[in-house]
Amino acid sequence: MSNKARWEVTAHYRTDGNLVGLRFGVEELAEVHDIIEQGPDWQALDSIVIRYVGLPNKLTIEETRDL
């Protein structure tokens, strides 16, 4: 994962044995589309988890209203 990634994405794929998670970092959410399309085949995709990792402080919805 790059140092400038704002988002951590884990794509979980089904295998014969269990789920395998592939993790990558992106700056923009639009990048996720291209990464998933590049494979493994999306028909084996079980789930995608996207987590914001851009800022060290975790704001609440209420706190963001004042930004």
mmCIF file of the N, C-alpha and C atoms, coordinates in Angstrom:
data_MODEL
# 
_entry.id   MODEL 
# 
loop_
_atom_site.group_PDB 
_atom_site.id 
_atom_site.type_symbol 
_atom_site.label_atom_id 
_atom_site.label_alt_id 
_atom_site.label_comp_id 
_atom_site.label_asym_id 
_atom_site.label_entity_id 
_atom_site.label_seq_id 
_atom_site.pdbx_PDB_ins_code 
_atom_site.Cartn_x 
_atom_site.Cartn_y 
_atom_site.Cartn_z 
_atom_site.occupancy 
_atom_site.B_iso_or_equiv 
_atom_site.pdbx_formal_charge 
_atom_site.auth_seq_id 
_atom_site.auth_comp_id 
_atom_site.auth_asym_id 
_atom_site.auth_atom_id 
_atom_site.pdbx_PDB_model_num 
ATOM 1   N N  . MET A 1 1  ? 0.847   -1.178  0.000   1.00 0.00 ? 1  MET A N  1 
ATOM 2   C CA . MET A 1 1  ? 0.000   0.000   0.000   1.00 0.00 ? 1  MET A CA 1 
ATOM 3   C C  . MET A 1 1  ? 0.890   1.238   0.000   1.00 0.00 ? 1  MET A C  1 
ATOM 4   N N  . SER A 1 2  ? 0.555   2.207   -0.852  1.00 0.00 ? 2  SER A N  1 
ATOM 5   C CA . SER A 1 2  ? 1.393   3.401   -0.940  1.00 0.00 ? 2  SER A CA 1 
ATOM 6   C C  . SER A 1 2  ? 1.195   4.304   0.269   1.00 0.00 ? 2  SER A C  1 
ATOM 7   N N  . ASN A 1 3  ? 2.172   5.185   0.510   1.00 0.00 ? 3  ASN A N  1 
ATOM 8   C CA . ASN A 1 3  ? 2.105   6.085   1.655   1.00 0.00 ? 3  ASN A CA 1 
ATOM 9   C C  . ASN A 1 3  ? 1.009   7.128   1.508   1.00 0.00 ? 3  ASN A C  1 
ATOM 10  N N  . LYS A 1 4  ? 0.616   7.460   0.275   1.00 0.00 ? 4  LYS A N  1 
ATOM 11  C CA . LYS A 1 4  ? -0.383  8.492   0.082   1.00 0.00 ? 4  LYS A CA 1 
ATOM 12  C C  . LYS A 1 4  ? -1.808  7.959   -0.022  1.00 0.00 ? 4  LYS A C  1 
ATOM 13  N N  . ALA A 1 5  ? -1.997  6.667   0.151   1.00 0.00 ? 5  ALA A N  1 
ATOM 14  C CA . ALA A 1 5  ? -3.324  6.082   0.028   1.00 0.00 ? 5  ALA A CA 1 
ATOM 15  C C  . ALA A 1 5  ? -4.265  6.646   1.084   1.00 0.00 ? 5  ALA A C  1 
ATOM 16  N N  . ARG A 1 6  ? -5.428  7.109   0.626   1.00 0.00 ? 6  ARG A N  1 
ATOM 17  C CA . ARG A 1 6  ? -6.461  7.566   1.560   1.00 0.00 ? 6  ARG A CA 1 
ATOM 18  C C  . ARG A 1 6  ? -7.395  6.435   1.935   1.00 0.00 ? 6  ARG A C  1 
ATOM 19  N N  . TRP A 1 7  ? -7.443  5.394   1.080   1.00 0.00 ? 7  TRP A N  1 
ATOM 20  C CA . TRP A 1 7  ? -8.373  4.296   1.285   1.00 0.00 ? 7  TRP A CA 1 
ATOM 21  C C  . TRP A 1 7  ? -7.635  2.976   1.259   1.00 0.00 ? 7  TRP A C  1 
ATOM 22  N N  . GLU A 1 8  ? -7.984  2.080   2.175   1.00 0.00 ? 8  GLU A N  1 
ATOM 23  C CA . GLU A 1 8  ? -7.470  0.719   2.176   1.00 0.00 ? 8  GLU A CA 1 
ATOM 24  C C  . GLU A 1 8  ? -8.604  -0.187  1.713   1.00 0.00 ? 8  GLU A C  1 
ATOM 25  N N  . VAL A 1 9  ? -8.345  -0.946  0.672   1.00 0.00 ? 9  VAL A N  1 
ATOM 26  C CA . VAL A 1 9  ? -9.371  -1.794  0.070   1.00 0.00 ? 9  VAL A CA 1 
ATOM 27  C C  . VAL A 1 9  ? -8.935  -3.253  0.189   1.00 0.00 ? 9  VAL A C  1 
ATOM 28  N N  . THR A 1 10 ? -9.830  -4.104  0.673   1.00 0.00 ? 10 THR A N  1 
ATOM 29  C CA . THR A 1 10 ? -9.570  -5.535  0.712   1.00 0.00 ? 10 THR A CA 1 
ATOM 30  C C  . THR A 1 10 ? -10.655 -6.231  -0.095  1.00 0.00 ? 10 THR A C  1 
ATOM 31  N N  . ALA A 1 11 ? -10.229 -6.919  -1.154  1.00 0.00 ? 11 ALA A N  1 
ATOM 32  C CA . ALA A 1 11 ? -11.152 -7.684  -1.983  1.00 0.00 ? 11 ALA A CA 1 
ATOM 33  C C  . ALA A 1 11 ? -11.021 -9.147  -1.587  1.00 0.00 ? 11 ALA A C  1 
ATOM 34  N N  . HIS A 1 12 ? -12.118 -9.752  -1.183  1.00 0.00 ? 12 HIS A N  1 
ATOM 35  C CA . HIS A 1 12 ? -12.132 -11.148 -0.751  1.00 0.00 ? 12 HIS A CA 1 
ATOM 36  C C  . HIS A 1 12 ? -12.655 -12.013 -1.893  1.00 0.00 ? 12 HIS A C  1 
ATOM 37  N N  . TYR A 1 13 ? -11.830 -13.002 -2.280  1.00 0.00 ? 13 TYR A N  1 
ATOM 38  C CA . TYR A 1 13 ? -12.179 -13.912 -3.371  1.00 0.00 ? 13 TYR A CA 1 
ATOM 39  C C  . TYR A 1 13 ? -12.347 -15.330 -2.841  1.00 0.00 ? 13 TYR A C  1 
ATOM 40  N N  . ARG A 1 14 ? -13.317 -16.049 -3.421  1.00 0.00 ? 14 ARG A N  1 
ATOM 41  C CA . ARG A 1 14 ? -13.536 -17.453 -3.067  1.00 0.00 ? 14 ARG A CA 1 
ATOM 42  C C  . ARG A 1 14 ? -12.503 -18.324 -3.776  1.00 0.00 ? 14 ARG A C  1 
ATOM 43  N N  . THR A 1 15 ? -11.958 -19.294 -3.051  1.00 0.00 ? 15 THR A N  1 
ATOM 44  C CA . THR A 1 15 ? -11.081 -20.320 -3.620  1.00 0.00 ? 15 THR A CA 1 
ATOM 45  C C  . THR A 1 15 ? -11.678 -21.674 -3.266  1.00 0.00 ? 15 THR A C  1 
ATOM 46  N N  . ASP A 1 16 ? -11.049 -22.739 -3.717  1.00 0.00 ? 16 ASP A N  1 
ATOM 47  C CA . ASP A 1 16 ? -11.535 -24.077 -3.368  1.00 0.00 ? 16 ASP A CA 1 
ATOM 48  C C  . ASP A 1 16 ? -11.472 -24.319 -1.861  1.00 0.00 ? 16 ASP A C  1 
ATOM 49  N N  . GLY A 1 17 ? -10.518 -23.694 -1.192  1.00 0.00 ? 17 GLY A N  1 
ATOM 50  C CA . GLY A 1 17 ? -10.345 -23.936 0.235   1.00 0.00 ? 17 GLY A CA 1 
ATOM 51  C C  . GLY A 1 17 ? -11.067 -22.937 1.133   1.00 0.00 ? 17 GLY A C  1 
ATOM 52  N N  . ASN A 1 18 ? -10.896 -21.664 0.869   1.00 0.00 ? 18 ASN A N  1 
ATOM 53  C CA . ASN A 1 18 ? -11.484 -20.631 1.725   1.00 0.00 ? 18 ASN A CA 1 
ATOM 54  C C  . ASN A 1 18 ? -11.401 -19.285 0.998   1.00 0.00 ? 18 ASN A C  1 
ATOM 55  N N  . LEU A 1 19 ? -11.662 -18.211 1.722   1.00 0.00 ? 19 LEU A N  1 
ATOM 56  C CA . LEU A 1 19 ? -11.554 -16.872 1.143   1.00 0.00 ? 19 LEU A CA 1 
ATOM 57  C C  . LEU A 1 19 ? -10.113 -16.389 1.182   1.00 0.00 ? 19 LEU A C  1 
ATOM 58  N N  . VAL A 1 20 ? -9.714  -15.669 0.150   1.00 0.00 ? 20 VAL A N  1 
ATOM 59  C CA . VAL A 1 20 ? -8.398  -15.045 0.092   1.00 0.00 ? 20 VAL A CA 1 
ATOM 60  C C  . VAL A 1 20 ? -8.621  -13.550 -0.045  1.00 0.00 ? 20 VAL A C  1 
ATOM 61  N N  . GLY A 1 21 ? -7.970  -12.777 0.818   1.00 0.00 ? 21 GLY A N  1 
ATOM 62  C CA . GLY A 1 21 ? -8.104  -11.326 0.776   1.00 0.00 ? 21 GLY A CA 1 
ATOM 63  C C  . GLY A 1 21 ? -6.908  -10.681 0.107   1.00 0.00 ? 21 GLY A C  1 
ATOM 64  N N  . LEU A 1 22 ? -7.164  -9.845  -0.900  1.00 0.00 ? 22 LEU A N  1 
ATOM 65  C CA . LEU A 1 22 ? -6.121  -9.064  -1.557  1.00 0.00 ? 22 LEU A CA 1 
ATOM 66  C C  . LEU A 1 22 ? -6.291  -7.618  -1.124  1.00 0.00 ? 22 LEU A C  1 
ATOM 67  N N  . ARG A 1 23 ? -5.248  -7.039  -0.530  1.00 0.00 ? 23 ARG A N  1 
ATOM 68  C CA . ARG A 1 23 ? -5.328  -5.696  0.024   1.00 0.00 ? 23 ARG A CA 1 
ATOM 69  C C  . ARG A 1 23 ? -4.512  -4.734  -0.830  1.00 0.00 ? 23 ARG A C  1 
ATOM 70  N N  . PHE A 1 24 ? -5.063  -3.555  -1.040  1.00 0.00 ? 24 PHE A N  1 
ATOM 71  C CA . PHE A 1 24 ? -4.345  -2.524  -1.779  1.00 0.00 ? 24 PHE A CA 1 
ATOM 72  C C  . PHE A 1 24 ? -4.816  -1.158  -1.308  1.00 0.00 ? 24 PHE A C  1 
ATOM 73  N N  . GLY A 1 25 ? -4.014  -0.158  -1.588  1.00 0.00 ? 25 GLY A N  1 
ATOM 74  C CA . GLY A 1 25 ? -4.347  1.206   -1.209  1.00 0.00 ? 25 GLY A CA 1 
ATOM 75  C C  . GLY A 1 25 ? -4.610  2.053   -2.435  1.00 0.00 ? 25 GLY A C  1 
ATOM 76  N N  . VAL A 1 26 ? -5.577  2.958   -2.309  1.00 0.00 ? 26 VAL A N  1 
ATOM 77  C CA . VAL A 1 26 ? -5.897  3.871   -3.401  1.00 0.00 ? 26 VAL A CA 1 
ATOM 78  C C  . VAL A 1 26 ? -6.070  5.276   -2.860  1.00 0.00 ? 26 VAL A C  1 
ATOM 79  N N  . GLU A 1 27 ? -5.805  6.246   -3.709  1.00 0.00 ? 27 GLU A N  1 
ATOM 80  C CA . GLU A 1 27 ? -6.020  7.648   -3.354  1.00 0.00 ? 27 GLU A CA 1 
ATOM 81  C C  . GLU A 1 27 ? -7.471  8.044   -3.629  1.00 0.00 ? 27 GLU A C  1 
ATOM 82  N N  . GLU A 1 28 ? -8.018  7.552   -4.729  1.00 0.00 ? 28 GLU A N  1 
ATOM 83  C CA . GLU A 1 28 ? -9.392  7.874   -5.122  1.00 0.00 ? 28 GLU A CA 1 
ATOM 84  C C  . GLU A 1 28 ? -10.206 6.596   -5.237  1.00 0.00 ? 28 GLU A C  1 
ATOM 85  N N  . LEU A 1 29 ? -11.456 6.636   -4.790  1.00 0.00 ? 29 LEU A N  1 
ATOM 86  C CA . LEU A 1 29 ? -12.308 5.448   -4.844  1.00 0.00 ? 29 LEU A CA 1 
ATOM 87  C C  . LEU A 1 29 ? -12.548 4.973   -6.275  1.00 0.00 ? 29 LEU A C  1 
ATOM 88  N N  . ALA A 1 30 ? -12.480 5.861   -7.242  1.00 0.00 ? 30 ALA A N  1 
ATOM 89  C CA . ALA A 1 30 ? -12.680 5.471   -8.641  1.00 0.00 ? 30 ALA A CA 1 
ATOM 90  C C  . ALA A 1 30 ? -11.644 4.449   -9.104  1.00 0.00 ? 30 ALA A C  1 
ATOM 91  N N  . GLU A 1 31 ? -10.493 4.393   -8.449  1.00 0.00 ? 31 GLU A N  1 
ATOM 92  C CA . GLU A 1 31 ? -9.437  3.438   -8.808  1.00 0.00 ? 31 GLU A CA 1 
ATOM 93  C C  . GLU A 1 31 ? -9.846  1.988   -8.511  1.00 0.00 ? 31 GLU A C  1 
ATOM 94  N N  . VAL A 1 32 ? -10.770 1.801   -7.586  1.00 0.00 ? 32 VAL A N  1 
ATOM 95  C CA . VAL A 1 32 ? -11.169 0.447   -7.194  1.00 0.00 ? 32 VAL A CA 1 
ATOM 96  C C  . VAL A 1 32 ? -11.737 -0.305  -8.398  1.00 0.00 ? 32 VAL A C  1 
ATOM 97  N N  . HIS A 1 33 ? -12.523 0.363   -9.205  1.00 0.00 ? 33 HIS A N  1 
ATOM 98  C CA . HIS A 1 33 ? -13.121 -0.262  -10.384 1.00 0.00 ? 33 HIS A CA 1 
ATOM 99  C C  . HIS A 1 33 ? -12.066 -0.915  -11.268 1.00 0.00 ? 33 HIS A C  1 
ATOM 100 N N  . ASP A 1 34 ? -11.027 -0.172  -11.606 1.00 0.00 ? 34 ASP A N  1 
ATOM 101 C CA . ASP A 1 34 ? -9.989  -0.701  -12.490 1.00 0.00 ? 34 ASP A CA 1 
ATOM 102 C C  . ASP A 1 34 ? -9.244  -1.884  -11.872 1.00 0.00 ? 34 ASP A C  1 
ATOM 103 N N  . ILE A 1 35 ? -8.979  -1.803  -10.588 1.00 0.00 ? 35 ILE A N  1 
ATOM 104 C CA . ILE A 1 35 ? -8.262  -2.886  -9.910  1.00 0.00 ? 35 ILE A CA 1 
ATOM 105 C C  . ILE A 1 35 ? -9.095  -4.168  -9.907  1.00 0.00 ? 35 ILE A C  1 
ATOM 106 N N  . ILE A 1 36 ? -10.379 -4.047  -9.610  1.00 0.00 ? 36 ILE A N  1 
ATOM 107 C CA . ILE A 1 36 ? -11.256 -5.227  -9.592  1.00 0.00 ? 36 ILE A CA 1 
ATOM 108 C C  . ILE A 1 36 ? -11.389 -5.803  -10.999 1.00 0.00 ? 36 ILE A C  1 
ATOM 109 N N  . GLU A 1 37 ? -11.508 -4.956  -12.002 1.00 0.00 ? 37 GLU A N  1 
ATOM 110 C CA . GLU A 1 37 ? -11.642 -5.426  -13.386 1.00 0.00 ? 37 GLU A CA 1 
ATOM 111 C C  . GLU A 1 37 ? -10.391 -6.157  -13.876 1.00 0.00 ? 37 GLU A C  1 
ATOM 112 N N  . GLN A 1 38 ? -9.219  -5.816  -13.328 1.00 0.00 ? 38 GLN A N  1 
ATOM 113 C CA . GLN A 1 38 ? -7.971  -6.458  -13.748 1.00 0.00 ? 38 GLN A CA 1 
ATOM 114 C C  . GLN A 1 38 ? -7.846  -7.885  -13.223 1.00 0.00 ? 38 GLN A C  1 
ATOM 115 N N  . GLY A 1 39 ? -8.665  -8.262  -12.288 1.00 0.00 ? 39 GLY A N  1 
ATOM 116 C CA . GLY A 1 39 ? -8.670  -9.653  -11.834 1.00 0.00 ? 39 GLY A CA 1 
ATOM 117 C C  . GLY A 1 39 ? -8.045  -9.837  -10.480 1.00 0.00 ? 39 GLY A C  1 
ATOM 118 N N  . PRO A 1 40 ? -8.212  -11.002 -9.900  1.00 0.00 ? 40 PRO A N  1 
ATOM 119 C CA . PRO A 1 40 ? -8.825  -12.224 -10.403 1.00 0.00 ? 40 PRO A CA 1 
ATOM 120 C C  . PRO A 1 40 ? -10.264 -11.982 -10.886 1.00 0.00 ? 40 PRO A C  1 
ATOM 121 N N  . ASP A 1 41 ? -10.811 -12.962 -11.554 1.00 0.00 ? 41 ASP A N  1 
ATOM 122 C CA . ASP A 1 41 ? -12.128 -12.828 -12.154 1.00 0.00 ? 41 ASP A CA 1 
ATOM 123 C C  . ASP A 1 41 ? -13.150 -12.374 -11.115 1.00 0.00 ? 41 ASP A C  1 
ATOM 124 N N  . TRP A 1 42 ? -13.936 -11.367 -11.474 1.00 0.00 ? 42 TRP A N  1 
ATOM 125 C CA . TRP A 1 42 ? -14.897 -10.796 -10.528 1.00 0.00 ? 42 TRP A CA 1 
ATOM 126 C C  . TRP A 1 42 ? -15.999 -11.776 -10.141 1.00 0.00 ? 42 TRP A C  1 
ATOM 127 N N  . GLN A 1 43 ? -16.188 -12.848 -10.920 1.00 0.00 ? 43 GLN A N  1 
ATOM 128 C CA . GLN A 1 43 ? -17.216 -13.832 -10.576 1.00 0.00 ? 43 GLN A CA 1 
ATOM 129 C C  . GLN A 1 43 ? -16.838 -14.644 -9.343  1.00 0.00 ? 43 GLN A C  1 
ATOM 130 N N  . ALA A 1 44 ? -15.557 -14.614 -8.958  1.00 0.00 ? 44 ALA A N  1 
ATOM 131 C CA . ALA A 1 44 ? -15.108 -15.283 -7.738  1.00 0.00 ? 44 ALA A CA 1 
ATOM 132 C C  . ALA A 1 44 ? -15.075 -14.317 -6.552  1.00 0.00 ? 44 ALA A C  1 
ATOM 133 N N  . LEU A 1 45 ? -15.482 -13.077 -6.776  1.00 0.00 ? 45 LEU A N  1 
ATOM 134 C CA . LEU A 1 45 ? -15.455 -12.056 -5.735  1.00 0.00 ? 45 LEU A CA 1 
ATOM 135 C C  . LEU A 1 45 ? -16.554 -12.306 -4.707  1.00 0.00 ? 45 LEU A C  1 
ATOM 136 N N  . ASP A 1 46 ? -16.182 -12.305 -3.445  1.00 0.00 ? 46 ASP A N  1 
ATOM 137 C CA . ASP A 1 46 ? -17.147 -12.499 -2.360  1.00 0.00 ? 46 ASP A CA 1 
ATOM 138 C C  . ASP A 1 46 ? -17.555 -11.164 -1.758  1.00 0.00 ? 46 ASP A C  1 
ATOM 139 N N  . SER A 1 47 ? -16.577 -10.304 -1.470  1.00 0.00 ? 47 SER A N  1 
ATOM 140 C CA . SER A 1 47 ? -16.888 -9.010  -0.853  1.00 0.00 ? 47 SER A CA 1 
ATOM 141 C C  . SER A 1 47 ? -15.720 -8.050  -1.044  1.00 0.00 ? 47 SER A C  1 
ATOM 142 N N  . ILE A 1 48 ? -16.035 -6.767  -0.898  1.00 0.00 ? 48 ILE A N  1 
ATOM 143 C CA . ILE A 1 48 ? -15.020 -5.717  -0.929  1.00 0.00 ? 48 ILE A CA 1 
ATOM 144 C C  . ILE A 1 48 ? -15.219 -4.867  0.316   1.00 0.00 ? 48 ILE A C  1 
ATOM 145 N N  . VAL A 1 49 ? -14.155 -4.674  1.077   1.00 0.00 ? 49 VAL A N  1 
ATOM 146 C CA . VAL A 1 49 ? -14.195 -3.840  2.273   1.00 0.00 ? 49 VAL A CA 1 
ATOM 147 C C  . VAL A 1 49 ? -13.314 -2.624  2.005   1.00 0.00 ? 49 VAL A C  1 
ATOM 148 N N  . ILE A 1 50 ? -13.894 -1.428  2.200   1.00 0.00 ? 50 ILE A N  1 
ATOM 149 C CA . ILE A 1 50 ? -13.161 -0.184  1.977   1.00 0.00 ? 50 ILE A CA 1 
ATOM 150 C C  . ILE A 1 50 ? -13.115 0.572   3.304   1.00 0.00 ? 50 ILE A C  1 
ATOM 151 N N  . ARG A 1 51 ? -11.894 0.955   3.695   1.00 0.00 ? 51 ARG A N  1 
ATOM 152 C CA . ARG A 1 51 ? -11.701 1.638   4.981   1.00 0.00 ? 51 ARG A CA 1 
ATOM 153 C C  . ARG A 1 51 ? -10.903 2.911   4.748   1.00 0.00 ? 51 ARG A C  1 
ATOM 154 N N  . TYR A 1 52 ? -11.364 4.022   5.290   1.00 0.00 ? 52 TYR A N  1 
ATOM 155 C CA . TYR A 1 52 ? -10.656 5.294   5.177   1.00 0.00 ? 52 TYR A CA 1 
ATOM 156 C C  . TYR A 1 52 ? -9.462  5.303   6.126   1.00 0.00 ? 52 TYR A C  1 
ATOM 157 N N  . VAL A 1 53 ? -8.282  5.599   5.589   1.00 0.00 ? 53 VAL A N  1 
ATOM 158 C CA . VAL A 1 53 ? -7.063  5.629   6.395   1.00 0.00 ? 53 VAL A CA 1 
ATOM 159 C C  . VAL A 1 53 ? -6.285  6.924   6.191   1.00 0.00 ? 53 VAL A C  1 
ATOM 160 N N  . GLY A 1 54 ? -6.938  7.946   5.619   1.00 0.00 ? 54 GLY A N  1 
ATOM 161 C CA . GLY A 1 54 ? -6.246  9.167   5.218   1.00 0.00 ? 54 GLY A CA 1 
ATOM 162 C C  . GLY A 1 54 ? -5.791  10.071  6.341   1.00 0.00 ? 54 GLY A C  1 
ATOM 163 N N  . LEU A 1 55 ? -6.589  10.269  7.347   1.00 0.00 ? 55 LEU A N  1 
ATOM 164 C CA . LEU A 1 55 ? -6.236  11.167  8.441   1.00 0.00 ? 55 LEU A CA 1 
ATOM 165 C C  . LEU A 1 55 ? -6.134  10.397  9.745   1.00 0.00 ? 55 LEU A C  1 
ATOM 166 N N  . PRO A 1 56 ? -5.205  10.796  10.598  1.00 0.00 ? 56 PRO A N  1 
ATOM 167 C CA . PRO A 1 56 ? -5.061  10.081  11.871  1.00 0.00 ? 56 PRO A CA 1 
ATOM 168 C C  . PRO A 1 56 ? -6.234  10.309  12.824  1.00 0.00 ? 56 PRO A C  1 
ATOM 169 N N  . ASN A 1 57 ? -6.883  11.483  12.747  1.00 0.00 ? 57 ASN A N  1 
ATOM 170 C CA . ASN A 1 57 ? -8.003  11.731  13.660  1.00 0.00 ? 57 ASN A CA 1 
ATOM 171 C C  . ASN A 1 57 ? -9.289  11.224  13.022  1.00 0.00 ? 57 ASN A C  1 
ATOM 172 N N  . LYS A 1 58 ? -10.117 10.609  13.820  1.00 0.00 ? 58 LYS A N  1 
ATOM 173 C CA . LYS A 1 58 ? -11.377 10.045  13.353  1.00 0.00 ? 58 LYS A CA 1 
ATOM 174 C C  . LYS A 1 58 ? -12.510 10.971  13.781  1.00 0.00 ? 58 LYS A C  1 
ATOM 175 N N  . LEU A 1 59 ? -13.106 11.650  12.812  1.00 0.00 ? 59 LEU A N  1 
ATOM 176 C CA . LEU A 1 59 ? -14.176 12.590  13.101  1.00 0.00 ? 59 LEU A CA 1 
ATOM 177 C C  . LEU A 1 59 ? -15.526 11.885  13.116  1.00 0.00 ? 59 LEU A C  1 
ATOM 178 N N  . THR A 1 60 ? -16.464 12.483  13.831  1.00 0.00 ? 60 THR A N  1 
ATOM 179 C CA . THR A 1 60 ? -17.840 12.002  13.819  1.00 0.00 ? 60 THR A CA 1 
ATOM 180 C C  . THR A 1 60 ? -18.616 12.788  12.763  1.00 0.00 ? 60 THR A C  1 
ATOM 181 N N  . ILE A 1 61 ? -19.797 12.319  12.431  1.00 0.00 ? 61 ILE A N  1 
ATOM 182 C CA . ILE A 1 61 ? -20.652 13.051  11.478  1.00 0.00 ? 61 ILE A CA 1 
ATOM 183 C C  . ILE A 1 61 ? -20.921 14.457  12.008  1.00 0.00 ? 61 ILE A C  1 
ATOM 184 N N  . GLU A 1 62 ? -21.167 14.586  13.302  1.00 0.00 ? 62 GLU A N  1 
ATOM 185 C CA . GLU A 1 62 ? -21.454 15.888  13.895  1.00 0.00 ? 62 GLU A CA 1 
ATOM 186 C C  . GLU A 1 62 ? -20.255 16.836  13.772  1.00 0.00 ? 62 GLU A C  1 
ATOM 187 N N  . GLU A 1 63 ? -19.045 16.316  13.977  1.00 0.00 ? 63 GLU A N  1 
ATOM 188 C CA . GLU A 1 63 ? -17.842 17.143  13.878  1.00 0.00 ? 63 GLU A CA 1 
ATOM 189 C C  . GLU A 1 63 ? -17.599 17.635  12.464  1.00 0.00 ? 63 GLU A C  1 
ATOM 190 N N  . THR A 1 64 ? -17.978 16.852  11.471  1.00 0.00 ? 64 THR A N  1 
ATOM 191 C CA . THR A 1 64 ? -17.735 17.263  10.092  1.00 0.00 ? 64 THR A CA 1 
ATOM 192 C C  . THR A 1 64 ? -18.657 18.383  9.640   1.00 0.00 ? 64 THR A C  1 
ATOM 193 N N  . ARG A 1 65 ? -19.748 18.605  10.321  1.00 0.00 ? 65 ARG A N  1 
ATOM 194 C CA . ARG A 1 65 ? -20.677 19.695  9.952   1.00 0.00 ? 65 ARG A CA 1 
ATOM 195 C C  . ARG A 1 65 ? -20.019 21.053  10.090  1.00 0.00 ? 65 ARG A C  1 
ATOM 196 N N  . ASP A 1 66 ? -19.035 21.171  10.954  1.00 0.00 ? 66 ASP A N  1 
ATOM 197 C CA . ASP A 1 66 ? -18.369 22.457  11.205  1.00 0.00 ? 66 ASP A CA 1 
ATOM 198 C C  . ASP A 1 66 ? -17.155 22.678  10.321  1.00 0.00 ? 66 ASP A C  1 
ATOM 199 N N  . LEU A 1 67 ? -16.859 21.774  9.416   1.00 0.00 ? 67 LEU A N  1 
ATOM 200 C CA . LEU A 1 67 ? -15.670 21.912  8.573   1.00 0.00 ? 67 LEU A CA 1 
ATOM 201 C C  . LEU A 1 67 ? -15.894 22.914  7.467   1.00 0.00 ? 67 LEU A C  1 
# 
